[in-house]
Amino acid sequence: MDLSSLMALLLIGHVLGDFYFQSNEMAVGKVSKNIMEKRKWMTVHGVAYAACMAVVLFAGTELSLEVLWAFLTVALIHILIDIFKYHITWKPFVVDQFLHILTLAVASLIFSRYIGVKGFMAENHHYLLMVLGLLVVVRPIGLLIESRDIWQLEESENLEQGERMRNTSRMIGYLERIIVFFLLLLGQYSAIALVIAAKSIARFPEIKDDEGRLKADYYIIGTMLSLACVLLIAATLGLM
């Protein structure tokens, strides 16, 4: 079987479990100073992650004892990495995800010769990569961009207004990256310039005065980072 097919399935399970099925309540609870609260949400996240990985692996591969071992290995190591991460003060987002992806890469190398992907998945490997790419550019990239400290301007002025602006900006970012991703798949590279132009026009009133210039700069940086990440993901997966 193709090594990249198993890796793609493992990554899809990881992205679903670590981003789409991890709520804000879970993320906040895992860093709670209350030990019982922390253990509770670590357990909930671990179960949710394992469930996502199980569904993807068992649905996408020919069932065997090796699939069960692969599932148990990646789920257990994921939980151990999370436990270790929350016992140290320095835990950057990128390093955390690097460790998780490294685990999946090693697991795919070990188990690839023993696990077979189901016919439909193997025959449509390109679509498998498209699904993976779409999942990555929406939530994980969104959280990476949000990890920059760009929200203080809104929240320092008005907490409620800042939260509304955060949610609006998040949704705009999702739609922007989805549109750009599909334009890349279709080879419509020139159309991406229209997306950037439309967003720049919408932000133009904020750029005109000195008071809003810094905020506008943050948005421009966010847009460039967002587009760069989509390009990198599409290129890495061989979708361009």
C-alpha positions in Angstrom: 0.0 0.0 0.0 1.0 3.6 -0.5 2.7 5.0 2.6 1.1 8.4 2.0 -2.4 7.0 2.0 -2.0 5.7 5.6 -0.3 9.0 6.6 -3.2 11.0 5.1 -5.7 8.9 7.1 -3.8 9.4 10.3 -3.6 13.1 9.7 -7.3 13.4 9.0 -8.0 11.6 12.2 -5.6 13.8 14.1 -7.0 17.1 12.7 -10.6 16.1 13.4 -9.8 15.0 17.0 -7.4 17.8 17.9 -9.2 20.7 16.3 -12.8 20.0 15.1 -13.9 17.9 18.1 -12.0 19.8 20.7 -14.3 22.6 22.0 -13.1 25.9 23.6 -14.4 24.5 26.9 -12.1 21.5 26.5 -9.1 23.6 25.6 -9.7 25.9 28.6 -10.4 23.1 31.0 -7.2 21.3 30.1 -5.2 24.2 31.5 -7.3 24.7 34.6 -5.5 25.1 37.9 -8.0 22.8 39.4 -6.4 19.3 39.1 -9.7 17.5 39.0 -11.0 19.8 36.3 -7.8 19.4 34.3 -8.0 15.6 34.5 -11.6 15.6 33.5 -11.1 17.6 30.3 -7.9 15.8 29.5 -9.9 12.6 29.6 -12.7 14.0 27.6 -10.3 15.2 24.9 -8.5 11.9 24.9 -11.7 10.0 24.4 -12.9 12.4 21.6 -9.5 12.1 19.9 -9.4 8.3 20.1 -13.0 8.1 18.7 -12.1 10.3 15.7 -8.9 8.3 15.0 -10.8 5.0 15.3 -13.6 6.1 12.9 -11.2 7.3 10.3 -8.8 4.3 10.5 -11.5 1.6 10.8 -13.5 3.2 7.9 -10.6 3.7 5.6 -8.5 0.5 6.1 -9.0 -3.2 5.9 -9.6 -4.3 9.5 -6.8 -6.3 11.1 -5.0 -6.6 14.3 -2.3 -4.2 13.0 -4.9 -1.5 12.5 -5.9 -1.9 16.2 -2.3 -1.6 17.3 -1.8 1.4 15.1 -4.9 3.1 16.6 -3.9 2.3 20.1 -0.3 3.5 19.5 -1.1 6.9 18.1 -4.0 7.6 20.5 -1.9 6.7 23.6 1.1 8.7 22.5 -1.1 11.7 21.7 -2.5 11.7 25.2 1.0 11.3 26.7 2.3 14.3 24.7 -0.7 16.4 25.9 0.0 15.4 29.5 3.6 16.3 29.2 2.8 19.6 27.5 0.5 20.7 30.3 3.3 20.1 32.9 5.6 22.6 31.3 5.3 26.4 31.0 6.8 26.7 27.5 4.4 25.0 25.1 4.2 26.7 21.7 1.5 25.6 19.3 3.9 24.7 16.5 6.1 22.5 18.6 3.1 20.7 20.0 1.8 19.9 16.6 5.2 19.0 15.3 5.5 16.3 18.0 2.0 14.9 17.1 2.7 14.8 13.4 6.1 13.2 14.0 4.4 10.5 16.0 2.0 9.9 13.1 4.8 9.8 10.5 6.7 7.2 12.6 3.6 5.1 13.0 2.8 5.2 9.3 6.4 4.0 8.6 6.1 1.1 11.0 2.6 0.0 10.1 2.4 0.8 6.4 3.6 -2.6 5.3 0.9 -4.4 7.4 -2.1 -2.2 6.8 -4.1 -1.9 3.6 -6.3 1.0 2.6 -9.7 0.2 1.3 -10.1 0.2 -2.5 -12.1 3.4 -2.8 -9.6 5.3 -0.6 -6.6 3.9 -2.5 -8.1 4.6 -5.9 -9.1 8.2 -5.0 -5.9 9.2 -3.1 -6.0 12.6 -4.6 -9.4 13.3 -3.1 -8.2 12.0 0.2 -5.5 14.7 0.1 -8.0 17.3 -0.9 -10.1 16.5 2.2 -7.0 16.7 4.4 -5.9 20.0 2.9 -9.4 21.5 3.3 -9.6 20.4 7.0 -6.1 21.8 7.7 -6.5 25.2 6.1 -9.7 26.0 8.0 -9.3 25.2 11.7 -5.6 24.5 12.4 -4.3 27.4 10.3 -7.0 29.6 11.9 -5.8 28.7 15.3 -2.1 29.3 14.3 -3.0 32.8 13.1 -5.1 33.5 16.2 -2.2 32.5 18.4 -0.6 35.8 17.4 -1.4 38.5 20.0 -3.5 40.6 17.7 -6.7 40.9 19.7 -5.7 43.3 22.5 -6.8 46.3 20.5 -10.4 45.2 20.3 -10.6 43.7 23.8 -8.9 46.6 25.6 -11.5 49.0 24.2 -14.6 46.9 24.7 -14.6 43.2 25.7 -18.0 42.4 24.1 -17.3 44.3 20.9 -13.8 42.7 20.8 -15.4 39.2 21.0 -17.8 40.0 18.1 -14.9 41.3 16.0 -12.9 38.2 16.8 -15.8 35.9 15.7 -16.4 37.9 12.5 -12.7 38.0 11.6 -12.4 34.2 12.3 -15.3 33.5 9.9 -13.9 35.8 7.2 -10.6 33.9 7.6 -12.3 30.6 7.2 -14.1 31.7 4.0 -11.1 33.4 2.6 -8.9 30.3 3.0 -11.6 27.9 1.6 -12.1 30.1 -1.5 -8.3 30.4 -2.1 -7.8 26.7 -1.5 -10.4 25.7 -4.2 -9.0 28.4 -6.6 -5.6 26.7 -6.2 -7.1 23.3 -7.0 -8.8 24.7 -10.1 -5.6 26.4 -11.2 -7.3 29.9 -11.1 -4.3 31.7 -9.6 -5.1 35.1 -11.0 -8.5 35.0 -9.3 -6.8 34.9 -5.9 -5.7 38.5 -6.5 -9.5 39.4 -6.6 -9.9 37.9 -3.1 -7.0 40.0 -1.7 -8.3 43.1 -3.5 -11.8 42.7 -2.1 -10.5 42.4 1.4 -8.2 45.3 1.0 -11.1 47.5 -0.2 -13.2 46.5 2.7 -10.4 47.4 5.1 -9.5 50.7 3.4 -11.5 53.0 5.7 -9.4 51.7 8.7 -6.1 52.5 6.8 -6.9 56.1 6.1 -6.5 57.4 9.6 -3.5 57.0 12.0 -5.7 55.6 14.7 -6.8 52.6 12.7 -3.5 52.1 10.8 -2.0 49.7 13.4 -5.1 47.6 13.4 -5.2 47.6 9.6 -1.5 46.5 9.6 -2.4 43.5 11.8 -5.2 42.5 9.4 -2.9 42.8 6.4 -0.3 40.6 8.2 -3.0 38.1 9.0 -4.2 38.0 5.4 -0.7 37.4 4.0 0.0 34.7 6.6 -3.3 33.1 5.9 -2.7 33.0 2.1 0.9 31.8 2.6 -0.3 28.9 4.8 -2.9 27.8 2.2 -0.2 27.9 -0.6 2.2 25.9 1.6 -0.4 23.3 2.5 -1.5 22.9 -1.1 2.1 22.6 -2.4 3.1 20.2 0.4 0.2 17.9 -0.5 1.0 18.1 -4.2 -2.4 19.7 -5.0 -1.1 22.5 -7.2 
